[in-house]
Amino acid sequence: MNPLWMLLPIAIGKALGYPIGFVLGGVALIFGVIHFGEVATLMLTMRVFALQTSWELIAVPLFILMGCVLERAGIADKLYGGLHVWMGSLRGGLAVATVITCTIMAAAMAVMGAPVVIMGIIALPQMLKRGYNVELAAGTIMAGGSLGIFIPPSIMLIIIGAWAGLSVGRLFLAAIVPGLVLSGLYICYILIRCGLQPALGPVLPEEERRIPFRQKLLLLLTGIMPTLSIIFVVIGSLIFGVATPTEAGAMGTIGSLIVAVLNRRLTWSLVKGSVYQTARIMGMVAVIAIGSTAFIGIFMGMGGGRIIEDFILGLGVGPWGFLAVLMGLIFLLGMIVDWLAILMIAIPVFMPIADTMGFDPIWIAILICMNLQMSFLTPPFAIGIFYLRGVAPPAVNTGHLLRSVIPFVLLILIGVALVIVFPSLALWLPDLVS
């Protein structure tokens, strides 16, 4: 039985709208029993048990809980408010403040949905009220919010590290510069476009900019310092080898509770809501992870990995041709499949081939994660569009959102190209620290 037949029922199940985790698990169970007999149930049970007892993956719910607490602690309001008064004199300054806020929140929240929803509620009405172009404002929020899944501490990097057997700490370090490159590309695009077309992002009115320097500095420091402190504790503890990713997640969670106390937001309702939200997100992650690990176990056991490897090596395209095929495939899959399922299926299949080709696995992992940034913006899956559509004012329609992501997808492609041409962007920091 050719294992590639397993792809057909997955495509049918996805097209019919069934949850991808259940589709993957169901297909794995059926094909496993047909091919291996009753022993397949034991194989699947052992794989799922190994996944659910992974020490590295304990960091995922900890970082999600940290982000949920910070979301309810009101850090975004203060962050955006502090940056708002400093950037208001620039053309496109509010959009720049939005990207910077999203970048800082990405390093504190470890998830993608929260920054998009929060900034959709806080920043989008502010920009529209001041005459910003709808598509520029919406695209800025979705692109900036998508950084949350890539900039450390990132659950995407934790999962890819655990699944590929790579150091999560080195992945965190490798993602810092590429993440800032993406953020910088967004800011440069906004400033250049608004400089050429001032009507897209006008400066704030004079009365809003007439704030004493001392007050502006106080607003900035009170807004940014608590969040930067948590980022320093989490990332700094990893850089200096003080803590493992799991321990850093625990430290970050405690830090988020301290920030909630400082903001006078720590209540039983905040704690309960954060824990419930973490449980819901982890339930979704667990279902997809269990289905994916079951599928890849049967697929590889039936020889699927060897078939794909022989096919790619047989093309004779060489290492760079393989990289182009890999990047194109990840991009296309990102349009229709959840990023977690893509990771857990693609990593065991393609990472050994990349190793055979002589590529650095950390570098390949960073390129895959950067590529998956686009999956949050590219229809029909485009979860970033769904998030923002749910909180956007009535004046913002789906057409605006679909058009708004085009320049930012191109910017991500430029970012991926830069890391391909200059691998040191991803590798110099891990090598420096090690």
KOLMILO-543276 format. One record per residue: residue in three letters; x, y negated, z negated of N, C-alpha, C, O in turn. Coordinates in steps of 0.02 Angstrom, whole numbers, plus 50000, padded with zeros to 5 digits. Each point is the difference from the previous one (the first is absolute). Layout:
% residues N
alaXYZXYZXYZXYZ/...
***
This chain:
% residues 434
met500435006050000499574994050000500444993850000500434999249956/asn499484996550093500394993850005499774995049947499414998349999/pro501034999449957499794995349947499744993450027499664996349963/leu500505002050099499754993750027499245000050007499694994750005/trp500005011349995499275000350001499704996849936499414998250000/met500985001349948499764996949938499824992750009499614997249962/leu500694999750089499874992950011499304998750028499724994649989/leu500005010250047499354999050032499444999149949499644995050004/pro500275009649947499474998949951500114993849957499514997049976/ile501125000950014500124993949963499744994050039499694995549971/ala500455004450094499754994550041499244999950001499694994649997/ile499995011250007499275000450000499724997649933499534996049998/gly500765006549947499764998049934500074992649988499564996949971/lys501015000250051500114992849991499504996150042499724995049978/ala500165007350084499524996550044499295000249972499624995350010/leu500215010149954499335000549970499944996149935499464999649971/gly501104997650005499974995749942500115003349933499884997049948/tyr500355009250052500135003449937500654997449969500464998250036/pro499585001549897500624997749967500605004250021499975006150002/ile500584990450014500575003450029500305005149952500255005250023/gly499734993549912500285004849953499655006750001500325005249999/phe499014994650004499615006250002500095003650067500025006250003/val500044989950051500105003150066500675003750001500035005750022/leu500504991049956500665003150000500015006349956500275005150021/gly499454994449919499995005749956499595005850027500205005849994/gly499234992650035499565005250027500325003650059499985006150004/val500334990150041500345003050057500585004449977500105005450026/ala500274992249924500565003949974499765006649970500315005250012/leu499154994649951499745006149969499775005050052500165006049996/ile499474991750054499735004550052500575003250040500025006150008/phe500434989750018500555002750040500475004249958500285004950024/gly499824993149913500445003849957499745007049988500395004850003/val498974995949983499705006649988500025004250063500145006049997/ile499734990850060500015003850064500705002550014500095005750021/his500424990149967500685001850020500375004249947500355004850016/phe499574993249920500395003349947499585004849957500285003849961/gly499064995850046499585004249957499884996749932500074993949993/glu499765010249958499834997349934500584996649966499904995849956/val500715005950063500584996949968500024992450013500344996349964/ala499305001450087499984992950015499734996049942500224994449987/thr499285008449977499724996349943500524999049946500014994749967/leu500425010350022500544999349951500514994850024500244995949960/met499925004150105500474995150027499744992949989500374995649978/leu499005003450038499714993349993499974997949927500144994249984/thr499675010349972499964998449929500684997849973500054995249962/met500475008450058500674998349976500234993250026500314996249963/arg499545002250100500194993650028499634994349965500304994949983/val499065006050006499604994849967500244999049928500044994449976/phe500115011149989500244999649931500664996249997500114995849957/ala500345005750090500654996650002499914992550013500354995949971/leu499175002450072499874993050014499734996449938500234994649982/gln499285008549986499664996849944500424999749937499834996449953/thr500725007450044500444999849941500664996750016500495000849963/ser499544995450092500624996650019500134994249953499584995749991/trp501025004249979500184994649954500024993350036499784994949972/glu500495004950089500064993750036499324996850013499934993949998/leu499565010250016499354997450019499614997249940499494996850009/ile500755004449930499684997049942500054992450004499594996449971/ala500925001150065500094992850007499424996850038499864994149990/val499815009750053499474997150042499434997249958499854994150007/pro499825009849948499464997149961500244994449953499624995549984/leu501015004949994500264994749955500054993350037499804994949974/phe500475005350087500054993850038499314997550022499884993950003/ile499675010750013499324997950017499664996749940499674994850007/leu500425008249934499714997049939500304993149987499644995449981/met501015003950029500324993549992499684994850045499854994549978/gly500045007350085499694995450047499294998349982499794994350007/cys499835010749970499304998949982499944995249941499564995749998/val500895005149953499994995549942500184992950021499664995249980/leu500865004050062500214993450022499454996750043499904994049997/glu499755010150043499454997350040499474996849956499754994650016/arg500085008749929499494997449954500274994749952499614996449968/ala501065003150027500294995149954500044993050030500194995349966/gly499625004050098499974993350031500664997250022500074993950005/ile500425010450011500654997350021499964996650068500374995350013/ala499195007150030499964997250068499774992749998500254995950037/asp499275002649919499764993149995500574995249983500084994850032/lys500315007049917500554995749978500564999750052500294994750012/leu499875011050018500525000150051499824995550058500404995750020/tyr499015005350007499794996150058499934992649982500174995650040/gly499575003049899499934993149979500664996549995500074994250019/gly500445009349954500664997049993500334998750067500314994850011/leu499645010050035500304999250066499604995250044500294996650042/his499075003049947499554995850039500234992749997500024996750052/val500155000849889500184992949993500694998450030500144994350018/trp500295010949986500674998950028500005000450076500384996550033/met499195007749996500015001250072499494995650038500004999950061/gly499594996549902499454996350032500224994650048499624998050044/ser500994999549949500234994650044500275002650067500164996150044/leu499895010549963500235003050062499425001650046499455001649976/arg500664998050089499505002650047499995007649994500515003350008/gly498904999449978499955007149987500235001949931500115005949986/gly499964989249970500265001349933499585004749958500285004049963/leu499064995650043499585004649962500085007150023499985004749960/ala500114996250106500115006850026500685002649976500065005949984/val500444989750014500665002049974499945001949926500295005149978/ala499344990949983499905001649930499645006749992500145003749953/thr499414997850093499645006449998500495005850011499965005149965/val500494994350084500485005350014500475001049940500145005749981/ile500104988849990500455000649942499635003249942500285004349965/thr499104993650023499605003049946499915007550012500085004049954/cys499754997850107499905007150016500655004049991499995005749978/thr500584991250040500655003449993500155001349926500215005549982/ile499674989549976500135000949929499505005049970500195004349960/met499184995350060499505004849976500175007050023499885004949964/ala500394995750097500195006650026500525003349955499995006149989/ala500484989849986500525002749956499755001349930500365002949959/ala499034994950026499725001149933499435004949999499855002849947/met499824998350111499395003949999500065006950033499615004449983/ala500864996550062500155006650029499435002950042500045005850020/val499444990349994499465002350042499844994750051500234994349994/met499395007550058499864995450054499324996549994499944994150016/gly499565009449961499324997450000499914994049956499654995350019/ala500665004849921499884994649952500224993150026499614995349997/pro501015004050030500194993350025499544997450055499844994150002/val499945010350044499564997750054499334997649972499764994650018/val499955009249937499354998149971500074993749958499604995450007/ile500915004449950500094994149956500124993750041499684994949987/met500785005450061500154994050040499434998450047499904994250018/gly499715010950002499404998650039499494995949961499634996050028/ile500365005149906499534996449957500284993149981499634995149998/ile501035004649989500304993849975500234995450057499804994250003/ala500615008550043500354995850048499594998650063500024994450027/leu499605010549998499644999150063499514994149997500004995850045/pro499575003749904499554994249997500384993449995499784995050029/gln500795005049935500394993949993500274997750068499984994150017/met500295010750023500274998250065499454997850048500094995150037/leu499355008549963499454998050045499724993249982499824996150044/lys500145002549892499744993549976500434994250024499754994650012/arg500905006749995500474994750020500145000150075500494996950022/gly499115006650016500044999750073500495004750032500184999050058/tyr500035006249907500465004850031499655004350052499405001449995/asn500975000550056499745004550050499805006749968500385002849961/val499024999650055499735006049968500465006050011500135003849953/glu500104997150109500405005950016500694999749966500265005149978/leu500044989050019500644999349966499935001649926500415003649971/ala499074993749998499895001149928499875007449986500295002849953/ala499285000350086499835007149988500595004650013500135004549961/gly500234994350094500575004150016500554999549948500335004949984/thr499774989149989500504998949948499855004249939500445003249972/ile498934996950008499805003749939500085007550011500265003549957/met499524999150101500055007250012500725002350007500195005249973/ala500224990950064500705001950008500384999449935500395004549983/gly499504990149981500334999249936499795005349950500415002649963/gly498944999050036499755005149955500275007050015500085004049954/ser500054997450110500255006650018500705001349973500225005749997/leu500134989049984500675000849971499975003949935500505002949978/gly498914997249990499945003449936500145007450002500185002949949/ile499755000150110500115007250004500735001650017500195005950001/phe500224988950013500695001150022500524997149952500495003449984/ile499414990549993500494996949956500005003749933499465001249972/pro501135000650001500025003649936499724995949943500044993850000/pro499665009649950499895007249995499405002150043499454997449991/ser500655007150055499505001950049499825007449992500445004349997/ile498914997150000499805007049995500175003850064500095006149998/met499934990450059500205003250062500725002649995500145005550022/leu500314990449950500695002049994500085005649949500425004550009/ile499194995449938500035005349950499805006750032500335005149989/ile499134994850049499755006150031500485002650053500145006050003/ile500134989650038500465002350052500645002649968500315004650026/gly499904992449918500605002449966499895006949971500435004450007/ala499004996649960499855006649970499915005250054500225005749992/trp499474992550063499845004850053500605001850042500065005650025/ala500404989649984500595001250042500625001749959500535001350028/gly499404998849906500585001649958500514994549999500605001349993/leu499184992450014500464994349999499964996349934499505000549964/ser501024995950020500014996149938499504994250005500074995850045/val499455004049911499514994550001500344993449984499834994850028/gly500665005349927500364993949983500364997150061499984994050011/arg500355010450029500334997650061499504997450052500134995250035/leu499305008149969499474997650046499754993149978499904995650043/phe500015003449892499794993449975500504994750020499824994650025/leu500825006949964500534995250018500014998850075500094994350022/ala499835011050017500034999350073499424995950028500074997050053/ala499375002849912499404996650026500004992549983499604996350029/ile500825001549925499964993149977500144995150057499604995550013/val500975005350021500184995250054499525000550059499764994850022/pro500075011250005499515000250054499334997049981499674996850041/gly500115004249896499384996949978500034992550001499534996650021/leu501045000649956500094992750002500074997550072499814994450015/val500485009850029500044998150071499314999250030499864995150035/leu499695009749950499314999450025499674993749973499684996350037/ser500395002549898499714994049970500294993750032499634995350014/gly501035004749998500314994250032499764998950071499914994350022/leu499995011250015499734999450068499314996850000499854995850042/tyr499735006349910499334997149996500044992449986499654996150032/ile500785002049922500064992949982500274996050059499744994650014/cys500775008050020500284996450058499474999250054499954994650031/tyr499675010649982499474999650050499494994649983499804996150043/ile499995003849894499504995049978500274992950009499664995650027/leu500965003349950500294993350004500104997850072499854994250017/ile500395010350025500124998250071499344998750035499934995050036/arg499585009449954499374999150036499634993849976499734996350041/cys500275002449894499664994149975500394993750017499714994650005/gly500955006050003500394994350023499834998150071499984994150018/leu499915011050024499814998850070499274998150007499824996250045/gln499755006649912499284998750003499774997849930499725004149963/pro500384989650019499854997849932499285001149978499875000749941/ala499684999450106499295000849981499865006949970499495000849966/leu500955004150047499875006749973500105000349925499675004049966/gly500784991850007500145000249928500194993249975500594998749987/pro498924996850005500164993149979500274999649929499905004549959/val500464990050028500264998949932499424998249954499464998250023/leu500655002449911499484998349952499884992550000500454996150016/pro498955001849965499874992849993500484996849950500255003349955/glu499874990250053500484996449958499855000549926500455000749959/glu498904999050023499825000249929500185006749967500145000349940/glu499855005150100500175006649973500765000949993500235004149961/arg500144992050078500735000649997500314995249949500595000649983/arg499014994849993500254994949953499995002749929499604997749958/ile500835007150028500045003149934500714998849972500485001150036/pro499594996749901500674998849972500435006250004499775005749994/phe500894993250018500475005550008499995004749940500025006150008/arg499954990949932500015004249940499415004749998500075005949981/gln499354991650037499405004250000500055005550052499805005749988/lys500474992550071500085005050052500485005649978499885005950012/leu500664992049955500495004949976499695004649947500125006050000/leu499494991049955499685004049948499515005050030499975005849979/leu499644992050070499525004550033500375005850033499775005749997/leu500804992750036500375005350034500295005049950499945006150010/leu500374991449937500325004549952499495004349963500115006049992/thr499344991049987499505004049964499665005050045499765005249977/gly500224993350088499695004750047500455005650021499775005650011/ile500894992949995500445004950032500425004049950500185005750014/met499994991449928500475003249955499745006749971500395004849998/pro498984995749978499785006449973500065005850051500215005549983/thr499594993050079500035005250052500725001750017500165005950007/leu500274989050000500705001450015500335003949944500465004050012/ser499334994949927500285003849943499855007450007500445004249988/ile498944997450031499825007150010500405003050058500245005649995/ile499824990650059500385002450058500725001449980500295005050020/phe500004990449941500705000949979500075006249956500485003850007/val499044997249948500035005949956499975006450041500385004749988/val499154995650059499895006150039500585001250048500325005249998/ile499804989950047500525000950050500694999949969500445003950019/gly499674991649932500654999549968500195006449963500585002050002/ser498935001149965500155006249964500215005650048500395004349982/leu499344995550079500195004950050500694998550029500415004550009/ile499714989150007500644998150030500585001649953500525002550022/phe499394996049914500555001049952499995006949968500395001349954/gly499175003150070500005006849976499755000949929500155005149968/val499484990150006499745000449932499425004949996499915003349949/ala499694997250104499395004049998499905003650066500234997750053/thr499425007949944499775003450060499384996350026499724995949963/pro500055005450099499394996850024499405001249955499604995549990/thr500345010549982499435001449955500054995849937499504997249977/glu501105002349995500094995949940499914992650015499734996349960/ala500495001650099499904993050020499254998550008499774994549983/gly499855010450042499284999150005499674999049932499554995949992/ala500695007949959499744999349932500184993149972499584996849968/met501035001050043500214993449976499604994550034499804995149969/gly500075005850097499604995050036499294999649974499714994649996/thr500005011149986499325000249973499974996249934499534996249988/ile500965005049968500034996449937500084992550013499684995949967/gly500755002350081500104993050017499364996750025499874994249983/ser499745009550056499364997250026499514998649943499634995150001/leu500375009349949499574998849942500234993949961499594996249973/ile501075002750023500254994049966499804993750038499814995049969/val500225005250098499784994350040499254998749989499794994249995/ala499825011150000499284999249986499894996649933499554995849992/val500875005949958499954996849934500174992650005499664995749973/leu500895002750064500214993150008499474995850036499924994149986/asn499735009050061499474996550037499335000249964499494997650026/arg500515005349914499385000649960499455003850037499414998249997/arg500805007050039499535004050038499955007249975499595003950025/leu500824998049925500015006949978499385001549958499954998049942/thr499595005650087499385002149967499905007450012500325003050043/trp499224999949919499835007050011499725001050070500135005250031/ser499494990049993499715000550067500565000250052499965003950048/leu500574992049944500565000150048500355006749999500155002850053/val499994999949888500355006449995499595005650030500255004050039/lys499114996349942499565005350026499934999550076500055005050034/gly499834988949991499934999250073500625001950037499975003050054/ser500624995249919500645001750032500115007550002500225002750050/val499635000749894500085007349998499525003450048500205004750034/tyr499184993149968499515003050046500214998950073499955004650041/gln500294989349975500214998650068500615004350019500045002650056/thr500424998249897500585004350013499795007250013500265003350045/ala499264999149914499765006950009499675000950069500095005150032/arg499534989949990499675000550066500525000250056499955004150046/ile500544991449950500524999950052500405006549999500145002850053/met500044999549888500395006249996499595006050022500285004850028/gly499064995149961499585005450026500045000450075500055005550029/met499914988750005500064999850072500685002450023500065004050046/val500474993549921500685002050017500105007549991500305003350042/ala499434999449903500095007149985499665004550051500285005050021/val499114993150000499655004150049500385000250066500085005450030/ile500164988949993500384999850062500665003849992500215003650045/ala500124995449898500645003349989499935007649997500405003650029/ile499084998849937499895007249995499845003050069500265005250019/gly499304991450018499835002450067500615000050046500105004750038/ser500314990149956500594999550044500525005349983500285003150045/thr499854997849890500505005149982499775007050017500415004350018/ala498944997049978499745006550021500085000950075500225005350024/phe499614989550014500065000450073500725001150022500145004450041/ile500314991549932500695000550024500325006649979500435002650036/gly499355000349907500265006449979499835005550049500435004050019/ile498944996250002499785005150049500294998550069500215004650035/phe499794989049984500254998150066500735002050008500205002950051/met500214995449899500715001750004500105007549993500445002950032/gly499165000449927500055007249991499855003850065500275005450012/met499294991850029499835003150064500504998250055499935002250057/gly500574993749926500514998250049499874993550037500324998750051/gly499224997249924499844993850034500594995250003500104996750051/gly500285002849895500574995649999500525001950052500294995750033/arg499825010949974500495002350049499774998650071500404998350043/ile498945002449969499734998650067500114992750019500234998450055/ile499614997049897500084992950014500734998250008500184996150045/glu500255006749913500724998650005500275002450067500374996450033/asp499455009749988500245002650065499754995750057500364998850048/phe499014998849947499714995850052500384993550007500184997950055/ile499944998849888500344993550001500725000750024500244996150041/leu500115008949932500695001150021500045002050073500494998550035/gly498995005049989499985002150069499884994350049500135000750059/leu499614993749917499884994350044500664996950024500024996950053/gly500515004149908500644997350020500044992449997500394997050037/val499214999949919499994992749998500544997249954500114993950000/gly500225010349961500534997649957499734996949936499394999449992/pro501054998649963499794997249936499544993950006499504999649965/trp500684995750078499614993950005499335001250035499514996649986/gly500485008150058499365001950031499545003249948499404998749999/phe500905005649958499615002949946499724994649954499425000349980/leu500994994650003499784994749956499424996150032499524998249966/ala500535000650100499454996550035499365004149998499464997349989/val500605009350022499425004449997499695000049930499394999549992/leu501045000949957499765000049931499644993649983499455000249971/met500844994150046499694993549984499344999250037499514997449973/gly500475004850090499384999550039499455004449971499424998149998/leu500775008049981499525004749973499724997449933499395000449988/ile501054997049969499774997249935499534994250012499494999349966/phe500674996450082499584994250016499305002250023499504997449976/leu500485007550069499365002450026499595003549945499404998949995/leu500935005249965499645003449946499734995149949499475001049971/gly500904993550019499784994949952499344996850018499664997349957/met500165002950107499364997150021499405004349979499454997449994/ile500665009049994499435004549991500045004349937499515003249981/val501074997049985500095004549943500274996049941500394995350009/asp499425006649931500244996949939500765000749995500275005250017/trp500064989549957500735000049997500275005749957500535002850014/leu499114999049933500245005349956500025006750036500485003849993/ala498994997750045499995006250039500565000150052500325005150011/ile499814989150021500544999650049500675001649968500395003950026/leu499744993149916500635001249965500095007349983500525002950014/met498975000049956500085006749973500015005450054500215005649988/ile499574992650072500055004650056500634998850040500355004750020/ala499804988849993500564998450044500685001149967500475002050034/ile499574996749901500665000449967500305007050004500575000750022/pro499075004649958500305006750004500155002250072500455004050011/val499184993350037500105002150070500584996250032500425003050033/phe499614990349957500464995950038500654998449963500514998750032/met499495001449902500624998349965500565005150015500574997950009/pro499295008749993500545004750019500284998650070500605000750012/ile498954997450034500234998550068500444993849999500524999850033/ala499284995149928500404993949995500695001649970500504997150021/asp499515007449931500645002149970500435003550052500614998950003/thr499075005350038500375003450054500304995050049500545001050027/met499094993549985500224994850047500554995649969500304996050036/gly499835004749899500524996149969499784993449970500434995949984/phe498925003050008499754993849972500015000349924499915005349970/asp500214988949998499984999549928499275000849977499574996250024/pro500275008549931499305001149981499684994049965499404998850008/ile501004997449953499734994049968499794994950052499464997049995/trp500955002150056499854995350054499385002150038499574995850014/ile500385010650003499415002550034499374999049958499484997950026/ala500575003549909499424999249956499774992749998499394998750001/ile501074996649997499824992949999499674998050066499524996250000/leu500745006350056499704998450065499285002650004499564996650025/ile500335009549950499335002850001499534995849957499444998650020/cys500794999449921499584996049956499864993150029499444997449994/met501054999550038499884993650033499495000850056499564995850008/asn500525009650030499535001450054499285000749973499534997650031/leu500415005749912499345001149971499684993649974499404999949986/gln501004994750008499704993549985499474998150052499494997149984/met500665004750078499544998350054499345003849997499494997850026/ser500525008149940499395004049997499454996549961499415001650008/phe500784993649948499504996349962499684994450042499514997049979/leu500785001750080499774994450041499735002250067499684996050035/thr500455010249986499825002150068499355004149999499975005249967/pro499514992550069499375003750004500115006750036500495000750037/pro499065004149954499374999449963500055001149924499534998349964/phe501035004650012500045001449928500074993449961499574998449960/ala500964997950052500104993149977499684998449933499544996049996/ile500715007249951499684999249935500064992849975499574997849961/gly500944998550060500064993049980499424995950025499764995649965/ile500015005850096499424996450028499385001649959499594995549987/phe500325010849994499425001949961499994996549932499484997749976/tyr501125002049992500054996749935499804992650005499594997549961/leu500704999050088499884992850005499294998650023499694995049979/arg500055009350064499314998950024499505000249942499494996650002/gly500675007449947499545000749945499964993949955499504999149965/val501024996650036500004994249956500024993450037499974994749969/ala500085005450098500074993950039499344996150002499475003049997/pro500574990450008499394995950007499635001750065500305002950045/pro499064995449960499615001650060500294997150064499895002750054/ala500484991749940500284996950060500545004350033500174998950058/val500095006049906500525004450027499685006450023499735003849960/asn500294997550106499695006150026500535005150020500604998649996/thr499185007350023500465005450017500454998250059500585002050002/gly499154994350046500414997950057500594995849978500565000950026/his499334994549927500554996149973500545004549970500604999150013/leu499185005849949500485004449965500405004350050500605000949992/leu499065001650059500345004250049500534996050039500555002450012/arg499284991450006500484995950036500564997549955500564999050023/ser499305000149914500494997149954500605004549988500544997549984/val499375009050023500565004649983500505000750056500565002449989/ile499274995650073500445001250057500694997049990500495003750007/pro499594989849977500684997449993500385003249943500625000750003/phe499045001449944500355002949943500215007250013500515002249974/val499125001450067500235006650022500644999350041500465004049993/leu499554991050051500604998750039500594998249956500575002050013/leu499314994249934500534998149953500285006149964500605000549988/ile498965004249994500235006249968500435004050049500505002949980/leu499304997350083500405003450050500694996950005500505003550007/ile499534989849989500654996650001500415002049938500605001150005/gly499064999249938500345002149938500285007150006500575001249979/val499045003350049500245006950010500605000150047500495003549988/ala499474992650066500554999750048500644997349967500545002450014/leu499384992649942500594997249966500345005349956500615000449999/val498995003649966500295005149956500315005650042500485003149978/ile499244998250081500305005150045500684997550026500495003750000/val499534990050021500614997250028500524998849945500605000950011/phe499174997149930500454998549945499825004549940499674997849954/pro500545008550047499835004749946500224997649931499725002049949/ser500804993750049500244997649936499484995949962500064999249939/leu499434998250095499474996549966499665004549948499794997749947/ala500185008750069499695004749953500515003749957499845002149945/leu500774998650079500475004549967500534996549957500315003249958/trp499804990350052500564996949965499874999549925500475000949960/leu498924997850019499864999349928500065006649963500325000349948/pro499385005350078500115006449967500745002049997500235002549949/asp500134996250105500715001750001500394995649951500485002349969/leu499324991450025500344995449955499925002149927500475000149961/val498915001850021499855001849931500325006749982500255001049945/ser499725003750104500285006749986500774999850000500325005249989/
***
